[in-house]
Amino acid sequence: MLKIPALKAHLRAAVIPGEGVLLLSEDGAKVLHGAAYEKVVPMIDGRHSADDIADALAGQVDAARVYFALARMEEQGHLAAPAPDLAPSVAGFWQAAGADARAVQDAHATRRVALMTVGGVDAAPLRAALATAGLAEETPEGADLWIVLADDYLRPELRDINDRALAAERPWVLARAGGREQWLGPYFEPGATACWECLQRRLTRNRATHRFAAAKMDVQGPLVPPVGLAVTQAATCHAVVLETALILAGLPTALKGQVVSRDWVTHSQQTHVLTPNPLCPACGTPAEPAARAMELGAGLAAFQSDGGHRSVSPETTLAAYRHLVSPITGVVNLLQPATPPDETLAHVYVAGSNAARPIGSLRDLKRSLRSSSAGKGVSEAQAKVSALCEALERSSGEIAGDEVRVRRAWRDWPAGEAIHPNAIMGYSEAQFADREAQNAKQSVFNITPRPLPDDLAVDWTPLWSLTEKRFKHLPTQLVYYGVDGGRSGPDFYAMGCSNGNAAGNTREEALLQGFFELVERDATALWWYNRLRRRGVATDTFNDPYLPRIARHYREKHGRETWALDLTSDLGIPVFVALSREVDAPQERILFGLGCHLDARIALQRAYAEMNQMLGLATAEVEGKIEDPETLHWLQTATVENQPYLAPDPAQAPARHEDFPVQHSGDFLADINHCLSILDRAGLEMLVLDQTRAELGLPVVKVVVPGLRHFWARYAPGRLYDVPVRMGWLDRPLAEAELNPIPIFV
C-alpha cells in the first residue's frame, strides 16, 4: 500500500452524501459505494499518510475499513504516489495512460533520441517538437531510439538506416513528412517486429502502377509530386514525438509493427499491420530451399454449409487473415464488394489486383488492375473470405527466389523423374505451329507458349506424387507465376496458371479444393469443346433453400432465367454448370458458373455462386467497359439457339440429388484417399506442390494431374477426344477442326 496516497491527477472526486463517491474523468466516472469512501476520499490529498487518515477518522470509520478502502482504490488504479514537482496536467496525462508519472519523467530525462530525415525533409519542425516534449537529442551512436522522417517510405536511403539499426539492435520509428494522408510508423524493434525491408517489399508490391511507370521512365525514387502543408508536417512531427515519448516510458504504442494512416481532410484513420517475413534477408533467416515429402493428416470438416467442406467457419478464417489486407502493408491491397449495395443475394467480393498476370505493357497493366481476385458464396462472409484467400493463394504462387529449382534440359532427365510441360498444358502440334497468329489476337487466357526444345536447360521444381510416393519435376515456369518474365519474356515455354492452385485452413483442405478445380475444368472442357448435350438438373430435389432463392432473384431482379447441367465425367465426381440468360432482351448475354465437389449439393451450390461473379460482366458489356474480345463476342452473339449444348438434353431425364451417391466422409484425409483411388482406376496420378509462404501462414498448394484437361483452348490428343466416345456421348472422336471454335474466356 502507498505510504502517502494521492488521487491520480486526471480524476476528480465528487462525494454523494449517503451513497458514496464518484470519480470523474474524461472517460466517464467510477462509482465507489459506501459511507467509508465518503469519509476517506476527501482526506486523500498527497500529504496525509494512510495512518494519518485512519487516525483522523477514528471514531467515524473503523481503521480496518479505512485501510481496506485505500487498498481497494490503489488496486483499482485510482491512487498514485504524490508528485508535487510535476504539473497536474502532465502528471494526469501519464497517469490516465496507466503509467507512473514520476517514472515517465525520469525515463525522459535519462534516455536520448536521434533525429534523421530522408528525401530533403526539413528537420527543424521535428527538432522543435522534440524540444517541446522535453526530450534530448543525441547522435545515432549514443541514442536509445531513432526517429526517421522521410518524404517517401521507399527511399533507398532507408535501407542503410534499417541495416544500421539491425546491426546495433536499435529501435526506430518511421513517419512520413508530407502527403494527403499522415503516415505514422511502424515502430521497428529488432528481434520483435518486422523491419523496413519487410515493409518495402509489401509497399512495392502494392505500387504496381508506380513500379511499371518507373521502369518505363527509367526513374529512381518517388514519382508522385510531394504535397502537404506546414501545419500537417508540424502535426506529424508532434505525433511521432508523442509516440516516441510513450515508447521511452515503456508504454504501449499503436505503431509497434504497424502503420497508422489518417486522412487530413476526412479524418478517417486506419491501422495497417506489418507481419514479419521469416525469410527476410535483413531481419529473418533465409532457409536453404529443400524438397520435402508431403505428409498428410486427418482433419474434420466441421463446416459444410457454404461453398465447400471446411475445418472452421468463414468468419473464423477471415478473422485469422484479415490483417493481410492493406494498401500499405498488406499482401492484398483491398477487399470490397463487387456488387452494388442493393444486391442482397448474389454476394461477390474482390480482393486486390491479380498478380498472377505479368505486366509488360500498359494493356497488361490495365488488365491486371481490373482482374482482381474474386470470391463468391451463399453468405457475404463466405464471399469475402473466398476473395481474400484467392488473392493470398495467387500471392503464394508468385516466384520469390527461395523455391527449389534444378536447371536441366528435358532430354537429360532420367525416365520417370520429370514430366514434360505439354503433358500438363495439352497444346496440339497445330496450335504450336499457329502460335504467333493466335497470340496476336491478344486473348487474355488463350495464349500458346513456345514448344520446349529438348536440349534447352530450364529450371524445374519437384512436386510430390501422392500416387507414387516420390518426387517428379515440372518446369518452374509452369508451377509458379512470373518465372523468366512469364508470357512477356523471351523464354516463354510453359503457361503457368492458377488451375489446381488452392488455399485452405489446412493443407489437406486446400489439396481437395485444388483437385476439385482440376476435375471441374476437365469435365467442362469435355462438354464445351465437343459441344456435348448433357442432362439438366432438377434443382428442387437437392434440398438447398439457396437454389430456389437465387433462381427467383435472377428472374425478378435481373430479368434472367436460370438452369443447370450435369457435367459429371468418367471420374464420377459431381460437376455442374449453372447458366442464365436475359429474357425479353435483344441479347441473351449468357452467363455461367462451375462447381465440383464430392458432395453433389455443394457442387451445385458452388456453380450458382460462381455464376454470380459473372453478373458484373453483363453490366460492363452494356456500359462498354469490356476490352477482352472473346468475352465481348460471347456476350453479344451467343444464344441458346446458336449454342444448343448450353441447353439441357431433352432426351435425358434431369439429374436428381439421389442420382449422386454419397462420396464424402467428413474427414479430409479419407476424402483425399478416395480421390486418389478414383484417379488410380482412371490410370492418372496426383502431384502436389506446397506453395505455403511462411510470412502469410495460409496453407496453399498446387495440385497437378497429368492428363486432365484445362478448360482453356488446349487441343492435344487425349481425354478431350477419348472420354466422350468411351462414355457413349459421341460415336467417334472429333477432329481438332471440329471442336468448338469459341474458347472459354474465364
C-alpha positions in Angstrom: 0.0 0.0 0.0 1.2 3.5 -0.8 2.6 5.2 2.3 1.2 8.6 1.2 -1.6 8.2 -1.3 -2.7 10.8 -3.8 -5.7 10.8 -6.1 -4.4 10.5 -9.7 -4.3 13.9 -11.3 -6.8 13.1 -14.1 -9.5 12.3 -11.5 -11.9 14.5 -9.6 -13.8 13.2 -6.6 -17.5 14.1 -6.1 -19.0 13.0 -2.7 -22.6 11.9 -3.0 -23.9 12.1 0.7 -25.4 8.9 1.9 -24.4 6.9 -1.3 -20.7 7.1 -2.0 -18.2 8.8 -4.2 -18.0 9.5 -8.0 -14.5 9.6 -9.5 -14.9 11.7 -12.6 -12.5 11.6 -15.6 -12.5 12.2 -19.4 -13.6 8.6 -19.9 -16.7 8.9 -17.6 -17.0 8.0 -14.0 -16.3 5.3 -11.5 -18.6 4.7 -8.5 -17.3 3.9 -5.0 -20.2 2.7 -2.9 -20.2 3.0 0.8 -20.1 5.5 3.7 -16.4 4.7 4.3 -15.4 6.2 0.9 -17.4 9.4 1.7 -15.1 10.0 4.6 -11.8 8.6 3.3 -11.6 10.1 -0.2 -11.7 13.8 0.9 -8.6 13.0 3.1 -6.6 11.7 0.1 -4.5 14.8 -0.7 -0.9 13.7 -1.2 0.1 15.0 2.2 -1.6 12.6 4.7 -0.3 9.1 5.1 -2.6 6.1 5.3 -2.0 6.1 9.1 -2.8 9.8 9.3 -6.1 9.3 7.5 -7.0 6.3 9.8 -6.2 8.4 12.9 -8.1 11.5 11.6 -11.2 9.3 11.1 -11.0 7.5 14.4 -14.5 7.2 15.9 -16.1 7.9 12.4 -14.7 4.9 10.4 -13.2 1.8 11.7 -9.4 1.7 10.9 -9.7 -1.6 9.1 -12.3 -0.1 6.8 -10.0 2.9 6.1 -7.1 0.7 5.1 -9.4 -1.6 3.1 -10.9 1.4 1.2 -7.4 2.7 0.4 -6.1 -0.7 -0.7 -9.1 -1.2 -3.0 -8.7 2.3 -4.6 -5.0 1.6 -5.2 -5.8 -1.9 -6.6 -8.3 -0.3 -9.0 -5.8 2.2 -10.2 -7.2 5.4 -8.7 -4.2 6.3 -6.5 -0.6 7.2 -7.1 2.4 8.4 -5.1 2.4 12.2 -4.9 4.4 14.1 -7.5 4.3 17.8 -6.3 7.0 18.9 -8.7 5.0 17.8 -11.8 2.3 20.0 -13.3 -1.0 18.3 -12.6 -1.9 18.3 -16.3 1.3 16.5 -17.2 1.0 14.0 -14.3 -2.6 13.4 -15.2 -1.8 12.7 -18.8 0.6 9.9 -18.0 -1.5 8.6 -15.1 -4.5 8.4 -17.4 -2.3 6.3 -19.8 -1.7 3.9 -16.9 1.9 5.0 -16.3 3.8 6.2 -13.2 4.2 9.9 -14.0 7.4 10.1 -12.0 8.9 7.1 -13.8 8.0 8.6 -17.1 9.7 11.9 -16.3 12.8 10.0 -15.1 12.9 8.0 -18.4 12.5 11.1 -20.5 15.3 12.8 -18.6 17.8 9.9 -19.0 17.1 8.5 -22.4 18.1 10.1 -25.7 16.7 10.3 -29.2 18.4 10.7 -32.6 16.7 12.5 -35.4 17.2 11.7 -39.1 15.5 13.0 -42.2 15.4 11.4 -45.7 14.5 12.9 -49.1 15.3 16.5 -48.4 12.9 16.8 -45.5 13.5 19.8 -43.2 14.4 18.6 -39.7 13.6 21.8 -37.9 9.9 21.1 -37.2 10.9 17.6 -35.8 13.6 19.2 -33.6 11.1 21.7 -32.3 8.6 19.0 -31.5 11.3 17.1 -29.6 12.2 20.1 -27.5 8.5 20.8 -26.7 8.2 17.3 -25.4 11.3 17.8 -23.2 13.3 15.1 -24.9 17.0 15.4 -25.5 18.6 14.9 -28.9 21.7 12.7 -29.3 23.8 11.3 -32.1 22.6 8.0 -33.6 25.5 6.1 -32.0 24.6 7.3 -28.5 20.8 7.4 -28.8 18.4 4.9 -27.3 15.9 5.3 -30.2 15.9 6.9 -33.7 13.1 9.0 -35.3 13.3 9.0 -39.1 11.2 11.4 -41.1 11.0 10.6 -44.8 9.1 12.0 -47.8 8.6 8.5 -49.1 8.7 5.1 -47.4 10.6 3.6 -50.4 13.6 5.9 -50.3 16.6 3.7 -50.8 18.5 5.6 -48.0 16.1 3.8 -45.6 17.8 0.5 -46.4 21.0 1.7 -44.9 19.2 3.1 -41.8 17.5 -0.3 -41.4 20.7 -2.2 -41.7 22.4 0.0 -39.2 19.5 -0.3 -36.8 19.5 -4.1 -37.1 23.3 -4.3 -36.6 23.1 -2.1 -33.5 19.8 -3.6 -32.2 18.5 -0.1 -32.2 14.7 0.5 -32.3 13.5 3.3 -34.6 10.2 5.0 -35.6 9.4 5.9 -39.2 7.0 8.7 -40.2 6.1 10.4 -43.5 6.7 14.1 -43.7 4.1 15.1 -46.3 1.2 13.6 -48.2 -2.6 13.9 -48.2 -2.5 11.2 -45.5 -0.5 11.2 -42.4 1.6 8.1 -42.0 3.0 7.2 -38.6 5.1 4.1 -38.0 6.0 1.4 -38.0 8.0 1.4 -34.8 10.7 -1.1 -35.7 12.1 -3.2 -32.8 14.9 -5.5 -33.9 14.1 -9.1 -33.0 10.5 -8.3 -32.1 8.9 -6.8 -35.2 9.2 -6.8 -39.0 11.9 -4.5 -40.4 11.9 -1.8 -43.1 12.9 -4.5 -45.7 9.7 -6.3 -44.9 7.8 -3.1 -45.3 9.3 -2.1 -48.6 8.6 -5.5 -50.1 4.9 -5.1 -49.3 4.6 -1.5 -50.3 6.5 -2.1 -53.6 4.0 -4.8 -54.4 1.1 -2.5 -53.8 2.5 0.1 -56.1 2.3 -1.9 -59.3 1.3 1.1 -61.3 4.2 3.2 -60.0 6.6 0.3 -60.5 5.5 -0.1 -64.1 5.8 3.7 -64.8 9.2 3.9 -63.1 10.6 1.1 -65.2 9.3 2.6 -68.4 10.6 6.1 -67.5 13.9 4.8 -66.0 13.2 6.9 -62.9 14.6 6.2 -59.5 12.8 7.5 -56.4 9.3 8.8 -55.9 7.2 9.5 -59.0 4.4 11.5 -57.3 4.9 15.2 -56.6 5.2 16.0 -52.9 2.1 17.6 -51.3 1.5 18.9 -47.8 1.1 21.9 -45.6 3.4 23.2 -43.0 0.7 22.6 -40.4 0.3 19.0 -41.4 4.1 18.4 -41.2 4.2 20.0 -37.8 1.3 17.9 -36.7 3.1 14.7 -37.9 6.3 15.7 -36.1 4.5 16.3 -32.8 2.6 13.0 -33.2 5.7 10.9 -33.9 7.4 12.6 -30.9 4.5 11.7 -28.7 4.7 8.1 -29.8 8.4 8.3 -29.0 7.7 9.6 -25.5 5.3 6.6 -25.0 8.0 4.2 -26.1 10.7 5.7 -24.0 8.4 5.5 -21.0 7.8 1.8 -21.7 4.1 2.3 -22.6 2.4 0.5 -25.4 2.4 2.2 -28.8 0.0 1.7 -31.6 2.9 2.0 -34.0 4.7 -1.3 -32.9 4.8 -3.3 -36.1 2.0 -1.1 -37.6 1.4 2.0 -39.7 -1.4 4.3 -38.6 -2.7 6.4 -41.5 -5.0 9.4 -41.1 -6.7 11.3 -43.9 -6.1 15.0 -43.2 -9.4 16.0 -44.9 -11.9 13.3 -43.9 -10.1 12.4 -40.6 -10.6 8.7 -41.4 -8.0 6.5 -39.7 -6.7 3.0 -40.5 -4.3 0.7 -38.9 -2.0 -1.3 -41.2 -0.4 -4.4 -39.7 3.1 -5.3 -40.9 3.8 -9.0 -40.3 7.5 -10.1 -40.3 8.8 -12.2 -43.2 10.7 -15.1 -41.5 12.8 -15.4 -44.7 13.6 -11.7 -44.9 17.2 -11.2 -46.0 17.6 -8.4 -43.5 15.8 -9.5 -40.3 14.9 -13.1 -41.0 16.7 -16.3 -41.5 16.6 -17.3 -45.2 16.3 -21.0 -45.5 18.0 -23.2 -47.9 15.4 -24.5 -50.4 14.7 -28.2 -49.8 12.1 -30.6 -51.3 10.1 -32.4 -48.6 7.8 -35.3 -49.0 4.2 -34.3 -48.3 2.8 -35.9 -45.1 -1.0 -35.6 -44.8 -3.1 -35.9 -41.7 -6.7 -36.5 -40.8 -9.0 -33.5 -40.1 -12.7 -33.0 -39.5 -14.7 -31.0 -42.0 -16.7 -29.2 -39.3 -18.3 -26.6 -41.6 -20.2 -28.0 -44.6 -23.0 -25.4 -45.3 -21.5 -22.9 -47.7 -19.0 -23.3 -50.6 -17.4 -26.5 -49.5 -16.2 -28.5 -46.6 -14.0 -26.5 -44.2 -12.4 -27.1 -40.9 -13.7 -23.8 -39.5 -16.4 -21.2 -40.4 -15.6 -18.4 -42.9 -15.9 -15.9 -40.1 -13.0 -17.6 -38.3 -10.9 -17.7 -41.4 -11.5 -14.1 -42.1 -10.5 -13.1 -38.6 -7.3 -15.0 -38.9 -6.1 -13.4 -42.2 -7.9 -10.0 -42.3 -4.7 -8.2 -41.2 -3.1 -9.1 -44.5 -5.4 -6.6 -46.3 -3.9 -3.1 -46.6 -2.8 -0.7 -49.4 0.4 -0.1 -47.4 1.5 -3.2 -45.6 -0.8 -5.8 -47.0 -0.3 -8.7 -49.3 -3.7 -7.8 -50.6 -4.4 -4.1 -51.1 -8.2 -4.1 -50.9 -11.1 -6.3 -50.0 -14.5 -4.9 -51.1 -17.9 -5.8 -52.5 -18.0 -6.2 -56.3 -21.8 -5.9 -56.4 -23.9 -2.8 -55.8 -25.3 -2.0 -52.4 -28.8 -3.1 -53.4 -27.5 -6.6 -54.4 -28.7 -8.6 -51.4 -28.3 -12.3 -52.5 -25.6 -12.6 -55.2 -22.6 -12.0 -52.9 -19.4 -11.3 -54.7 -16.2 -9.7 -53.3 -12.9 -8.7 -54.9 -9.5 -8.6 -53.3 -6.6 -6.7 -54.7 -5.2 -6.9 -58.2 -4.4 -10.3 -59.8 -0.6 -10.5 -59.5 -0.8 -13.8 -61.4 -0.8 -11.7 -64.6 2.6 -10.5 -65.8 2.8 -6.8 -66.6 4.8 -5.8 -69.7 2.7 -3.1 -71.3 0.0 -0.6 -70.5 -2.5 -3.1 -71.8 -1.2 -5.7 -69.4 -1.3 -3.1 -66.5 -4.9 -2.2 -67.2 -5.9 -5.9 -67.3 -4.0 -6.6 -64.1 -5.7 -3.7 -62.2 -9.1 -4.9 -63.4 -8.6 -8.6 -62.8 -8.9 -8.6 -59.0 -9.2 -12.0 -57.3 -12.9 -12.7 -56.9 -14.8 -14.6 -54.2 -18.3 -15.9 -54.1 -20.6 -17.5 -51.5 -24.1 -18.1 -50.3 -23.3 -15.8 -47.4 -21.5 -12.4 -47.5 -18.8 -13.8 -45.1 -18.0 -16.7 -47.4 -17.8 -14.4 -50.5 -15.4 -12.1 -48.6 -13.1 -14.9 -47.3 -13.2 -16.6 -50.7 -11.9 -13.4 -52.4 -9.3 -12.9 -49.7 -8.0 -16.4 -49.8 -7.9 -16.5 -53.6 -5.7 -13.3 -53.5 -3.4 -14.9 -50.9 -3.3 -18.0 -53.0 -2.2 -16.1 -56.0 0.4 -14.2 -54.0 1.8 -17.5 -52.7 2.2 -18.8 -56.2 4.5 -15.9 -57.3 8.1 -16.7 -57.7 10.1 -15.4 -54.8 13.6 -16.8 -55.3 13.5 -19.3 -52.4 11.9 -22.1 -54.4 13.6 -25.4 -55.1 14.9 -25.4 -58.6 17.0 -27.8 -60.7 18.4 -26.5 -64.0 18.4 -29.2 -66.7 17.3 -29.9 -70.3 14.4 -32.2 -70.8 16.4 -34.8 -72.6 18.8 -35.1 -69.6 16.1 -36.3 -67.2 16.1 -40.0 -66.3 12.9 -41.7 -67.3 10.1 -41.0 -64.7 11.8 -38.2 -62.9 10.3 -35.3 -64.8 7.1 -34.6 -66.7 7.0 -32.7 -70.0 5.1 -29.4 -69.6 2.9 -30.2 -72.5 1.6 -33.3 -70.7 0.0 -30.8 -68.4 -0.8 -28.0 -70.7 -2.2 -30.1 -73.6 -1.4 -27.9 -76.7 -1.7 -29.6 -80.1 1.0 -29.5 -82.8 -1.3 -27.3 -84.9 -1.6 -24.8 -82.0 2.2 -24.6 -81.6 2.6 -24.1 -85.3 0.0 -21.3 -85.4 1.0 -19.7 -82.1 2.1 -16.4 -83.4 -1.1 -15.8 -85.3 -3.2 -16.9 -82.3 -1.2 -14.9 -79.8 -1.6 -11.8 -81.9 -5.3 -11.8 -81.1 -4.4 -10.6 -77.6 -6.5 -13.2 -75.8 -6.4 -12.8 -72.0 -6.3 -16.5 -71.3 -5.8 -18.5 -74.5 -2.1 -18.0 -75.1 0.3 -20.5 -76.6 3.9 -20.7 -75.4 6.8 -21.8 -77.4 7.5 -25.6 -77.7 10.2 -26.5 -75.2 13.4 -27.6 -77.0 14.7 -30.9 -75.8 18.2 -29.5 -75.4 17.3 -26.2 -73.6 18.3 -26.1 -70.0 15.4 -24.6 -67.9 14.5 -24.6 -64.2 12.5 -27.5 -62.9 10.7 -27.8 -59.5 10.0 -31.1 -57.7 6.4 -32.0 -56.9 5.4 -34.8 -54.6 3.5 -37.6 -56.2 0.8 -38.8 -53.8 0.2 -41.7 -56.1 3.8 -43.0 -56.4 5.2 -41.5 -53.2 8.2 -39.9 -54.9 9.3 -36.6 -56.4 8.7 -35.7 -60.0 9.8 -32.5 -61.7 7.9 -29.9 -63.7 9.2 -26.7 -65.2 9.3 -24.0 -62.6 7.6 -21.6 -65.1 4.6 -24.0 -65.2 4.0 -24.1 -61.4 4.9 -20.5 -60.4 3.9 -17.1 -61.7 6.4 -14.6 -63.1 9.3 -17.0 -63.9 11.6 -15.6 -66.6 9.2 -12.9 -67.3 6.2 -15.2 -67.8 4.4 -14.8 -71.0 6.0 -11.4 -71.6 9.5 -12.9 -71.5 11.5 -14.4 -74.4 11.8 -17.8 -72.7 8.1 -18.5 -72.5 7.9 -22.3 -72.7 5.3 -23.1 -70.0 2.0 -21.5 -69.3 1.8 -21.0 -65.6 -1.7 -20.5 -64.3 -3.9 -20.9 -61.2 -5.5 -24.2 -62.3 -5.2 -26.6 -59.4 -4.0 -23.8 -57.0 -6.0 -23.6 -53.8 -5.8 -22.2 -50.3 -7.4 -23.7 -47.2 -7.4 -23.6 -43.4 -5.3 -26.8 -43.6 -3.1 -28.3 -46.3 -5.5 -31.2 -46.7 -8.4 -28.8 -47.1 -6.5 -26.8 -49.7 -5.5 -30.0 -51.6 -9.0 -31.1 -52.0 -10.1 -27.7 -53.3 -7.3 -27.7 -55.8 -8.1 -31.2 -57.0 -11.8 -30.4 -57.4 -10.9 -27.4 -59.6 -8.9 -29.8 -61.9 -11.8 -32.2 -62.2 -14.3 -29.3 -62.8 -12.3 -27.8 -65.6 -11.6 -31.2 -67.2 -15.3 -32.0 -67.2 -16.1 -28.6 -68.6 -13.5 -28.9 -71.4 -15.1 -32.3 -72.4 -18.5 -30.7 -72.6 -17.6 -27.4 -74.1 -15.2 -28.2 -76.9 -17.2 -31.3 -78.0 -20.4 -29.4 -77.7 -22.0 -32.3 -75.9 -25.7 -32.4 -75.0 -25.8 -33.1 -71.2 -28.8 -33.7 -69.0 -30.4 -30.9 -67.0 -30.7 -30.8 -63.2 -33.8 -31.0 -61.1 -32.5 -28.4 -58.6 -35.6 -28.7 -56.4 -34.5 -32.2 -55.4 -31.3 -31.0 -53.7 -33.0 -29.7 -50.6 -31.0 -26.5 -50.6 -33.0 -23.3 -49.9 -30.4 -21.2 -51.7 -31.1 -22.7 -55.1 -34.8 -21.6 -55.5 -33.9 -18.2 -53.8 -31.1 -17.4 -56.3 -33.2 -18.5 -59.2 -36.1 -16.3 -58.1 -33.6 -13.4 -57.5 -32.2 -13.7 -61.0 -35.7 -13.7 -62.5 -37.2 -10.9 -60.5 -34.2 -8.5 -60.1 -32.1 -9.3 -63.2 -34.7 -10.5 -65.7 -32.9 -13.7 -66.3 -33.9 -17.4 -66.4 -31.5 -19.9 -64.9 -30.9 -23.6 -65.3 -28.1 -26.2 -64.7 -26.4 -29.1 -66.5 -24.8 -32.2 -65.1 -21.2 -32.3 -66.5 -20.0 -35.2 -64.3 -17.3 -37.0 -66.3 -16.0 -40.6 -66.2 -14.3 -39.8 -62.9 -17.8 -39.8 -61.2 -17.2 -36.7 -59.1 -20.2 -34.4 -59.4 -19.6 -31.4 -61.7 -22.3 -28.9 -62.6 -22.6 -25.8 -64.7 -25.2 -23.2 -63.8 -26.3 -20.9 -66.7 -28.5 -17.9 -67.1 -29.7 -15.7 -69.9 -31.6 -12.5 -70.2 -35.2 -12.9 -71.3 -37.2 -10.3 -73.3 -33.9 -8.6 -74.4 -32.3 -8.3 -77.8 -29.2 -10.1 -76.5 -29.2 -13.0 -74.2 -25.8 -12.3 -72.6 -25.4 -15.8 -71.4 -23.5 -16.3 -68.1 -22.3 -19.5 -66.4 -20.6 -20.8 -63.3 -19.0 -24.1 -62.5 -18.9 -26.2 -59.4 -17.3 -29.5 -58.4 -17.3 -31.4 -55.1 -17.7 -34.9 -53.7 -20.9 -33.5 -52.1 -23.3 -33.0 -55.1 -25.3 -30.4 -53.2 -22.2 -28.3 -52.5 -21.1 -28.7 -56.2 -24.4 -27.4 -57.5 -24.4 -24.6 -54.9 -20.9 -23.6 -55.9 -21.9 -23.4 -59.6 -24.7 -21.0 -58.9 -22.5 -18.9 -56.6 -19.7 -18.7 -59.2 -22.2 -17.6 -61.8 -22.8 -14.6 -59.5 -19.3 -13.5 -60.3 -20.2 -13.1 -64.0 -23.2 -10.8 -63.3 -20.9 -7.8 -63.5 -19.9 -8.8 -67.0 -23.3 -8.2 -68.3 -23.4 -4.7 -66.8 -19.9 -4.0 -68.0 -20.8 -5.0 -71.6 -23.8 -2.7 -71.6 -21.5 0.1 -70.3 -18.8 -0.6 -72.9 -16.2 -1.5 -70.3 -15.1 -4.9 -71.6 -11.9 -4.9 -73.7 -11.3 -8.7 -74.0 -12.6 -9.6 -77.5 -13.5 -13.2 -76.6 -15.7 -12.1 -73.6 -17.3 -9.4 -75.6 -18.0 -11.6 -78.6 -19.7 -14.2 -76.4 -22.0 -11.7 -74.6 -23.0 -10.1 -77.8 -23.6 -13.1 -80.0 -24.1 -16.3 -78.0 -27.7 -17.6 -77.7 -29.1 -20.9 -76.6 -30.3 -21.4 -80.2 -26.9 -21.0 -81.8 -25.1 -22.8 -78.9 -27.5 -25.7 -78.3 -25.1 -27.6 -76.0 -25.9 -24.9 -73.4 -29.4 -26.2 -73.0 -30.4 -29.5 -71.2 -30.7 -32.5 -73.5 -34.4 -33.1 -73.9 -33.8 -36.8 -74.5 -32.4 -37.3 -70.9 -34.3 -37.0 -67.7 -32.9 -34.3 -65.4 -30.4 -35.3 -62.8 -31.8 -35.6 -59.3 -29.9 -35.4 -56.0 -30.5 -39.1 -55.3 -28.6 -39.9 -58.5 -25.4 -39.0 -56.9 -24.0 -41.5 -54.3 -22.5 -40.1 -51.1 -18.8 -40.0 -51.6 -17.7 -37.6 -48.8 -16.8 -38.8 -45.3 -16.4 -35.6 -43.3 -12.7 -36.3 -42.9 -10.2 -34.6 -45.3 -7.7 -37.4 -45.4 -10.3 -40.0 -46.1 -11.7 -37.9 -48.9 -8.2 -37.4 -50.4 -7.6 -41.1 -50.4 -11.0 -41.7 -52.0 -10.0 -39.2 -54.8 -6.6 -41.0 -55.2 -8.5 -44.3 -55.7 -10.6 -42.7 -58.4 -7.5 -41.4 -60.2 -5.9 -44.8 -59.9 -8.8 -46.5 -61.6 -8.5 -44.0 -64.4 -4.8 -44.5 -64.8 -4.0 -41.0 -63.5 -1.7 -39.7 -60.8 -1.8 -36.7 -58.4 1.1 -34.5 -57.7 1.2 -31.7 -55.2 3.4 -28.7 -54.6 3.3 -26.9 -51.3 3.3 -23.2 -52.0 2.6 -22.0 -48.4 4.5 -18.9 -47.6 5.9 -18.5 -44.1 5.0 -14.8 -43.9 1.4 -15.5 -44.6 0.7 -18.7 -42.8 -2.2 -19.7 -45.0 -1.8 -23.2 -46.4 -1.6 -23.1 -50.2 -0.9 -26.0 -52.6 -0.8 -26.5 -56.4 -2.3 -29.8 -57.4 -1.4 -31.3 -60.8 -2.9 -34.4 -62.5 -1.2 -35.1 -65.9 -3.8 -35.9 -68.5 -6.7 -33.9 -67.0 -7.6 -31.1 -69.4 -7.7 -27.3 -68.8 -10.9 -25.6 -70.0 -8.9 -23.1 -72.0 -8.3 -23.9 -75.7 -5.8 -26.8 -75.5 -6.4 -29.4 -78.3 -3.7 -32.1 -77.9 -4.8 -35.8 -78.2 -6.1 -37.4 -75.0 -9.1 -37.2 -72.8 -10.6 -34.4 -74.8 -11.3 -36.8 -77.6 -11.3 -40.2 -75.9 -13.6 -39.8 -72.9 -16.8 -38.7 -74.9 -16.5 -41.8 -77.0 -15.8 -44.1 -74.1 -18.7 -42.7 -72.2 -21.1 -43.1 -75.2 -21.6 -39.4 -75.6 -20.2 -39.4 -79.1 -19.9 -42.1 -81.7 -16.4 -41.1 -82.8 -13.7 -38.7 -81.6 -14.0 -35.3 -83.3 -11.2 -33.9 -85.4 -9.4 -30.9 -83.9 -11.0 -28.7 -86.6 -14.5 -29.9 -85.5 -14.1 -28.7 -81.9 -16.0 -25.7 -80.6 -14.3 -22.6 -82.2 -15.3 -20.5 -79.2 -12.7 -20.8 -76.4 -13.6 -20.5 -72.8 -12.8 -17.0 -71.7 -12.7 -17.1 -67.9 
